Amino acid sequence: MTPARRRRTGFTLVELLVVITIIGVLIALLVPAVWAAVNRANDARTAAEINTLAAALASFKNKYQEYPPSRIVLSETGALAVGSGGPPPFFTGMTYTDQFPNIGGNPQIPDPTVADISYDALAQRSINYMRKLFPKAVFSPGSSQVASYDINGNGNIDPGVIYLEGHECLVFFLGGIPTHTSLNNMNPFTLEGVGGFSSNPRNPFMPAYQPNGTPNAGAQNRVQPFFEFNPDRLVDDDGDGIPGYIDPLGKGPAGRYFAYFSSYGGSGYDPNDVNLAPINETGSLVTPFSVSFPVIASGGPSRTTASPLPNPYTSSVPAPPGQKPATFQNPQSFQIISAGRDRAYGPGGQYVETTDGDRLPAAGGADVKRERDNVTNFANGTLD
């Protein structure tokens, strides 16, 4: 009689190694596909939000006949001091209990060694725009107090000038006056969100509430914001009370603002409208641009400016022969730029709308690779 064959109770070592190898191969095949799908979803989410911002800007233009400017100076005391030859100190007096500093929005004080419009030109441009948008409010180039507005909603009439770059203008004009809370209207503050402008035409900048929660008399009737900004993504890292809006791809140290550039009704883009301090972009090229309004000459033609990052995008080379104004993408409206998954804006410059070949010219070398994942309002998805 044949003895009963002993039943196996497990796998051999060779069999286990084969199974582990197969699982490893499957993971190696699946992880890149899953990661690519996640990246595509994040890109689509960012693009959808940019499209919503673009629709809000279109609604703003429909109401005011202008897109918001992308760089202005404001004074809560009315003391913009046009003709002074230089800017008063910028107001940076607010601190927060829950903000992440140093994501690139610290004030970039105009550098006389870099080509830029003068302070006086910027102040006068600011006054002109604010008078168009809020014709019954008082804006004056004089140095004496002509009106008092709590523009940043901190319960005080602050000294100095509030300097808003493009990422802050986007929030200020589409969202309105920030809402802060604090103990006894003093530092530190908590940024609760933005609450539209007052419907009072003579003081549209009146906050609905004081930081201690007390309602401002006559300010409860509000003009609703054009865009509902998520309060968790509003960041004010320059301490002036006016936040920028970070894109949905990162928070904290990984946060990056939506960069906003206005074409000023077709007058031309100003690359210096968004001069964010470079973060993890050391060595990035500074691209010279020709602009269509006067700048201070700095060792070169007066129409050429070398701007810190980020920069708007052109369809021509940034500084054409003869220093004629560059041809920009969206020449009559605006550009919104997300830094993309790598959190780097790149040098900006020429972007060519073609269906084949490289739409980002190789002139930028390795730096231009940082732009391939940027998401904008003029490209269908990322720039690559």
C-alpha positions in Angstrom: 0.0 0.0 0.0 1.4 3.4 -1.0 2.0 5.6 2.0 -0.2 8.8 2.1 1.6 11.9 0.6 2.4 14.5 3.2 0.3 17.7 2.8 2.2 21.0 2.1 1.7 23.6 4.8 3.4 26.7 3.2 5.3 28.3 0.3 8.9 27.5 -0.5 11.5 30.3 -0.4 11.6 30.4 -4.2 7.9 30.8 -4.5 7.9 33.6 -2.0 10.6 35.4 -3.9 8.7 35.0 -7.1 5.5 36.5 -5.6 7.4 39.4 -4.0 9.1 40.1 -7.4 5.7 40.1 -9.2 4.2 42.5 -6.6 7.2 44.8 -6.9 6.8 44.9 -10.6 3.1 45.7 -10.3 3.8 48.5 -7.8 6.5 49.9 -10.1 4.0 50.0 -12.9 1.1 51.3 -10.9 2.7 54.0 -8.8 3.8 56.3 -11.7 0.3 55.9 -13.2 -1.4 56.8 -9.9 1.0 59.7 -9.3 0.4 61.0 -12.9 -3.4 60.8 -12.3 -3.0 62.8 -9.0 -0.9 65.4 -10.8 -3.5 65.7 -13.6 -6.2 66.1 -11.0 -4.3 68.8 -9.2 -3.6 70.6 -12.4 -7.3 70.5 -13.4 -8.3 71.7 -9.9 -5.9 74.7 -10.2 -7.0 75.5 -13.8 -10.7 75.4 -12.7 -10.0 77.9 -10.0 -8.1 80.1 -12.3 -11.1 80.0 -14.7 -13.3 81.0 -11.8 -11.0 83.9 -10.9 -11.0 84.9 -14.6 -14.8 84.9 -14.6 -14.8 87.1 -11.5 -12.4 89.5 -13.2 -14.8 89.7 -16.2 -17.7 90.5 -13.9 -15.5 93.2 -12.3 -14.8 94.7 -15.7 -18.5 94.6 -16.6 -19.3 96.7 -13.6 -16.4 99.1 -13.5 -15.3 99.1 -17.2 -11.7 98.3 -16.0 -9.9 95.2 -14.9 -8.3 95.7 -11.5 -4.8 97.2 -11.6 -2.0 94.9 -10.5 0.1 97.3 -8.5 -1.0 100.3 -6.4 -0.1 102.3 -3.3 -2.8 103.3 -0.9 -2.8 105.6 2.2 -5.3 105.4 5.0 -4.6 109.0 5.8 -4.6 110.2 2.2 -0.9 111.1 2.3 0.4 109.5 -0.9 2.8 112.5 -1.2 3.1 112.6 -4.9 6.1 114.8 -5.8 8.1 113.7 -2.8 10.5 111.8 -5.1 10.4 108.6 -3.1 8.0 106.4 -1.2 7.1 106.9 2.4 7.8 103.9 4.6 5.5 101.0 3.8 3.1 100.0 6.5 4.1 96.5 7.9 2.7 96.8 11.4 0.4 93.7 11.7 1.3 90.3 13.1 -0.8 87.2 13.1 -1.4 84.2 15.3 -1.8 81.7 12.5 0.2 82.9 9.4 3.2 81.3 7.7 5.7 84.0 6.9 8.2 84.2 4.1 6.4 82.7 1.1 7.5 85.5 -1.1 5.2 88.4 -0.4 7.4 90.7 1.6 7.4 94.2 0.2 9.8 94.7 -2.6 10.8 98.3 -2.1 11.6 99.9 -5.4 15.3 99.6 -6.1 16.8 102.6 -7.8 19.3 100.3 -9.6 16.5 98.3 -11.3 14.4 99.8 -14.1 11.0 100.6 -12.8 8.4 103.3 -12.9 8.9 106.0 -10.3 7.1 106.2 -7.0 5.3 109.4 -8.2 4.1 107.7 -11.4 2.9 104.7 -9.4 1.1 106.9 -6.9 -0.6 109.0 -9.6 -1.6 105.8 -11.4 -3.1 104.5 -8.2 -5.1 107.7 -7.6 -6.4 107.6 -11.2 -7.6 104.0 -10.9 -9.2 104.5 -7.4 -11.1 107.5 -8.7 -12.4 105.5 -11.6 -13.5 102.6 -9.4 -14.8 104.7 -6.4 -15.7 108.1 -7.8 -17.3 109.4 -4.6 -14.4 108.5 -2.3 -11.6 111.1 -1.8 -8.2 110.4 -3.2 -5.6 113.1 -3.4 -1.9 113.4 -4.2 -1.5 115.9 -1.4 0.6 115.2 1.7 -2.0 116.5 4.2 -4.8 114.3 5.5 -7.8 114.6 3.2 -9.7 111.4 4.2 -9.4 108.6 6.7 -10.2 105.1 5.5 -9.5 101.8 7.4 -8.5 100.1 4.2 -7.0 97.0 5.8 -9.7 96.5 8.3 -7.5 96.4 11.4 -9.5 99.1 13.3 -6.8 101.8 13.0 -5.8 104.6 10.6 -2.3 103.4 9.9 0.7 105.6 8.9 2.8 105.1 5.9 1.7 103.6 2.5 0.1 100.3 1.9 1.9 98.8 -1.1 -0.1 96.2 -3.0 1.4 94.0 -5.7 -0.6 91.9 -8.1 -1.4 89.0 -5.8 -2.8 91.4 -3.2 -4.7 93.5 -5.8 -6.4 90.3 -6.9 -7.8 89.7 -3.4 -8.5 93.4 -2.6 -10.5 94.2 -5.7 -12.4 90.9 -6.0 -12.8 90.3 -2.3 -13.0 93.6 -0.6 -12.0 94.7 2.9 -10.3 92.1 5.1 -12.0 91.0 8.3 -9.7 90.7 11.3 -10.3 89.7 14.9 -8.1 90.6 17.8 -8.1 91.4 21.5 -8.6 95.2 22.0 -7.8 95.9 18.3 -4.1 95.1 18.9 -1.5 92.7 17.6 -1.6 89.8 17.0 -4.6 89.5 14.6 -6.4 86.6 13.1 -7.4 87.0 9.4 -10.9 85.8 9.1 -11.5 86.5 5.4 -12.6 89.3 3.1 -16.1 90.8 3.3 -16.7 92.9 0.2 -16.9 96.7 0.1 -19.4 98.9 2.0 -22.3 100.1 -0.1 -21.6 103.6 1.2 -20.2 105.3 -1.9 -18.3 107.9 0.1 -16.6 105.3 2.2 -16.6 101.9 0.4 -13.6 100.9 2.6 -15.5 100.8 5.9 -15.1 97.3 7.4 -18.3 95.6 8.5 -16.9 94.9 12.0 -14.2 96.2 14.2 -11.5 93.5 15.1 -13.2 93.2 18.6 -16.4 92.2 16.9 -18.3 95.5 17.3 -20.3 96.3 14.1 -19.4 99.5 12.3 -22.5 101.7 12.2 -23.8 102.0 8.6 -21.4 99.5 7.2 -23.5 96.4 7.4 -24.8 96.8 3.8 -22.2 95.3 1.7 -21.3 94.9 -2.0 -20.8 91.2 -2.3 -17.3 89.9 -3.3 -16.9 88.9 -6.9 -15.0 85.8 -5.8 -15.5 83.7 -2.6 -11.9 83.4 -1.3 -11.2 80.5 1.0 -10.1 82.1 4.3 -7.7 79.2 4.9 -5.7 80.2 1.8 -5.5 83.9 2.4 -2.0 84.9 3.6 -0.6 88.2 4.5 3.2 87.7 5.0 4.1 91.4 4.6 2.1 92.6 7.6 0.1 95.3 5.8 -3.3 93.7 6.4 -4.1 93.0 2.8 -3.6 89.3 2.0 -2.8 87.4 -1.2 -4.3 84.1 -2.2 -2.3 80.9 -2.4 -3.2 78.3 -5.0 -4.6 74.9 -3.9 -1.3 73.0 -4.4 0.4 73.8 -1.1 0.1 75.5 2.3 2.6 76.8 4.8 6.1 76.9 3.5 4.9 75.3 0.2 2.3 78.0 -0.3 2.6 80.1 -3.5 0.5 83.0 -4.5 -1.6 83.3 -7.6 0.4 85.9 -9.5 -1.9 88.5 -11.2 -0.8 90.9 -13.9 -3.0 93.5 -15.5 -2.5 94.8 -19.0 -4.0 98.2 -18.0 -6.5 98.2 -20.7 -4.0 97.3 -23.4 -1.4 99.9 -22.3 1.0 97.1 -21.6 2.1 94.8 -18.8 4.5 95.9 -16.0 6.7 92.9 -15.1 7.5 94.7 -11.7 3.8 94.4 -10.6 4.6 91.0 -8.9 8.1 90.9 -7.5 7.9 87.9 -5.1 11.0 87.1 -3.2 12.4 83.9 -4.9 11.9 80.7 -2.9 13.8 77.6 -4.0 14.5 79.4 -7.3 18.1 80.5 -6.7 19.9 81.1 -9.9 16.8 81.8 -11.9 17.3 84.1 -14.9 16.1 87.7 -14.6 14.5 88.3 -18.0 14.6 91.8 -19.6 11.2 93.0 -20.8 10.2 96.0 -22.9 7.3 97.7 -21.4 4.9 100.2 -23.0 5.2 103.0 -20.4 8.2 104.9 -19.1 10.6 103.3 -16.7 13.7 104.6 -15.0 16.7 103.8 -17.2 19.4 101.8 -15.5 22.4 101.4 -17.7 20.2 100.5 -20.7 17.3 101.6 -22.8 14.5 103.2 -20.8 11.9 100.7 -22.1 13.8 97.7 -20.8 13.2 96.4 -17.2 14.9 93.4 -15.5 12.3 92.2 -13.1 12.5 89.6 -10.2 10.3 86.6 -10.5 7.6 85.9 -11.5 7.2 87.6 -14.9 4.3 87.8 -17.3 4.5 85.8 -20.6 5.1 87.2 -24.1 4.4 85.9 -27.5 7.4 87.7 -28.9 10.9 87.7 -27.4 10.9 89.8 -24.2 13.1 92.6 -25.5 12.7 92.9 -29.3 15.2 94.8 -31.5 14.8 98.6 -31.2 13.4 98.1 -27.7 9.8 98.3 -28.9 7.2 97.1 -26.4 7.0 93.3 -26.2 3.9 91.5 -27.5 2.3 89.9 -24.5 -0.1 87.0 -24.0 -3.6 88.3 -23.4 -2.5 91.9 -24.5 -5.9 93.4 -23.7 -6.7 91.8 -20.3 -4.7 90.0 -17.7 -2.6 87.0 -16.8 -3.0 84.7 -13.7 -0.1 82.4 -13.0 0.2 79.4 -10.6 3.7 78.2 -9.8 2.6 74.6 -10.4 3.5 71.4 -8.7 7.2 72.2 -8.3 6.3 75.5 -6.5 8.7 77.4 -8.8 7.5 80.2 -11.1 10.5 80.1 -13.4 11.9 83.2 -15.3 8.8 84.0 -17.4 9.2 85.3 -21.0 8.3 83.9 -24.3 5.5 81.3 -24.6 4.6 80.2 -28.2 1.2 78.8 -28.9 1.9 75.9 -31.1 0.5 72.4 -31.3 4.0 70.8 -31.8 7.4 71.5 -30.6 8.5 73.3 -27.4 6.2 76.2 -26.5 8.7 77.4 -24.0 11.9 78.3 -25.9 15.1 76.8 -24.7 16.8 80.2 -24.3 16.1 80.0 -20.6 18.2 76.9 -20.2 17.5 74.7 -17.2 15.5 77.5 -15.5 12.7 77.3 -18.0 12.0 73.7 -17.0 10.5 75.1 -13.8 7.8 76.7 -15.8 6.5 73.6 -17.6 4.0 72.8 -14.8 2.8 76.4 -14.4 -0.9 76.8 -14.8 -2.3 80.0 -16.4 -5.5 81.5 -17.8 -4.1 81.7 -21.3 -2.9 78.1 -21.8 -5.1 75.0 -22.0 -3.8 73.4 -18.8 0.0 73.5 -18.0 2.5 75.4 -20.1 4.3 72.2 -21.2 
